[in-house]
Amino acid sequence: MCSSLGILAFLLSPILLATPKPGKPPLEVVVLGSGGPRAFGRAGSSYLILLDGTPRVLVDAGPGAFLRIGELDLDLEKVDTVLLTHLHIDHSADLPAFFNARSLTSDGPIAYRIFGPASAGLFPSTSLFVESFVGDAGAFQ
């Protein structure tokens, strides 16, 4: 009986060894931070969406998100879309650091698609908000 099991294991081993390992899922969400506007030891709200293993979309950029990107050794080279759910500081404080990191590692011009809310009450529109950071008269022009 032992020899029968040994022979069976020997015969099945190529099949067991040839089983393909699962690849990267086509869509992943990396949580960079899930904290809020208070200092609880978690980064502010921010997520990276990876398509086929490559970071492509930044969703919010709360404080600490940029640090988490570095800790996870994530490559931002192909991130070309930014989604801002709203413009509170706990969702947008690291946006200038993200833009700066991309500009320091790129050899040419960078184009972004940036989506966010329209102006409401005291909050500017997303386009004015981003322009105040990196526009011609922005803080980080």
Wavefront OBJ file of the C-alpha trace (Angstrom):
o trace
v 0.000 0.000 0.000
v 2.844 2.411 0.816
v 4.466 1.730 -2.526
v 1.138 2.415 -4.302
v 0.893 5.829 -2.605
v 4.520 6.570 -3.487
v 3.935 5.707 -7.129
v 0.741 7.806 -7.196
v 2.554 10.765 -5.636
v 5.383 10.384 -8.147
v 2.936 10.303 -11.058
v 0.972 13.328 -9.802
v 3.983 15.460 -8.863
v 4.423 17.022 -12.334
v 0.764 18.068 -12.281
v 1.031 19.498 -8.778
v 4.272 21.326 -9.572
v 2.933 22.696 -12.862
v -0.051 24.425 -11.252
v 0.265 28.099 -12.231
v 0.607 30.596 -9.425
v -2.046 33.273 -9.368
v -0.882 36.540 -10.975
v -1.600 40.061 -9.936
v -5.311 40.811 -9.853
v -6.410 43.216 -12.584
v -7.678 45.696 -9.981
v -6.287 46.354 -6.491
v -6.921 49.086 -3.958
v -4.079 49.948 -1.585
v -5.205 51.777 1.544
v -2.553 54.396 2.284
v -4.524 55.906 5.130
v -7.947 55.641 6.670
v -7.626 58.195 9.443
v -9.529 61.401 9.829
v -8.739 64.974 10.786
v -7.370 64.027 14.221
v -3.983 62.507 15.044
v -4.736 58.875 15.875
v -1.561 57.391 14.360
v -3.087 56.580 10.985
v -2.496 58.516 7.796
v -5.351 60.632 6.495
v -7.698 59.192 3.910
v -5.898 58.130 0.754
v -5.902 55.178 -1.619
v -4.012 54.033 -4.685
v -5.762 52.030 -7.368
v -3.493 49.564 -9.144
v -4.383 48.233 -12.579
v -2.578 45.009 -13.445
v -0.155 45.643 -10.569
v 0.723 49.222 -11.602
v -0.387 52.256 -9.522
v -2.573 54.383 -11.824
v -5.121 56.355 -9.770
v -4.674 58.329 -6.557
v -7.888 58.728 -4.560
v -7.467 61.527 -2.036
v -4.105 62.463 -0.565
v -4.522 62.903 3.174
v -1.604 63.704 5.487
v 0.769 60.753 5.786
v -0.202 59.265 2.406
v 3.070 60.333 0.821
v 5.039 58.647 3.620
v 3.033 55.423 3.155
v 3.757 55.463 -0.600
v 7.473 55.536 0.243
v 7.185 52.843 2.906
v 5.397 50.553 0.454
v 7.916 51.385 -2.298
v 5.134 52.179 -4.748
v 6.135 53.660 -8.098
v 4.108 56.758 -8.970
v 5.425 57.076 -12.528
v 2.200 55.916 -14.200
v -0.264 57.633 -11.853
v -2.048 60.081 -14.105
v -5.477 60.373 -12.501
v -6.318 62.020 -9.185
v -9.755 61.752 -7.627
v -10.542 64.083 -4.736
v -13.706 63.137 -2.894
v -13.747 66.516 -1.187
v -11.252 69.227 -0.311
v -10.950 68.888 3.463
v -7.332 68.862 4.596
v -7.547 65.244 5.803
v -8.177 64.253 2.162
v -5.827 66.652 0.352
v -2.861 67.762 2.489
v -0.266 65.567 0.728
v -1.335 66.537 -2.787
v 1.590 68.988 -3.268
v 4.067 66.273 -2.148
v 2.581 63.899 -4.729
v 2.924 66.480 -7.520
v 6.481 67.292 -6.429
v 7.534 63.628 -6.353
v 6.260 63.110 -9.892
v 8.034 66.234 -11.165
v 11.361 65.181 -9.630
v 11.328 61.757 -11.280
v 9.959 62.642 -14.711
v 12.051 63.458 -17.746
v 9.266 65.274 -19.563
v 5.966 67.008 -19.040
v 3.371 65.318 -16.857
v -0.329 65.396 -17.619
v -2.903 64.650 -14.955
v -6.628 64.162 -15.023
v -7.888 65.622 -11.761
v -11.486 65.185 -10.686
v -13.181 66.599 -7.638
v -16.056 68.690 -6.396
v -17.263 72.008 -7.743
v -17.086 75.033 -5.481
v -19.454 74.989 -2.513
v -19.759 77.589 0.205
v -16.280 78.441 1.480
v -14.604 75.695 -0.566
v -13.151 76.530 -3.987
v -13.619 74.379 -7.049
v -11.128 71.537 -7.499
v -9.495 73.323 -10.419
v -8.949 76.505 -8.362
v -7.746 74.416 -5.417
v -5.123 72.610 -7.529
v -4.173 75.850 -9.307
v -3.433 77.411 -5.899
v -0.763 74.716 -5.404
v 0.885 74.269 -8.783
v -0.476 76.998 -11.055
v 1.591 79.892 -12.410
v 0.924 81.898 -9.237
v 0.551 78.848 -6.986
v 2.413 78.157 -3.758
v 4.504 75.414 -5.440
v 4.664 76.761 -8.994
l 1 2 3 4 5 6 7 8 9 10 11 12 13 14 15 16 17 18 19 20 21 22 23 24 25 26 27 28 29 30 31 32 33 34 35 36 37 38 39 40 41 42 43 44 45 46 47 48 49 50 51 52 53 54 55 56 57 58 59 60 61 62 63 64 65 66 67 68 69 70 71 72 73 74 75 76 77 78 79 80 81 82 83 84 85 86 87 88 89 90 91 92 93 94 95 96 97 98 99 100 101 102 103 104 105 106 107 108 109 110 111 112 113 114 115 116 117 118 119 120 121 122 123 124 125 126 127 128 129 130 131 132 133 134 135 136 137 138 139 140 141
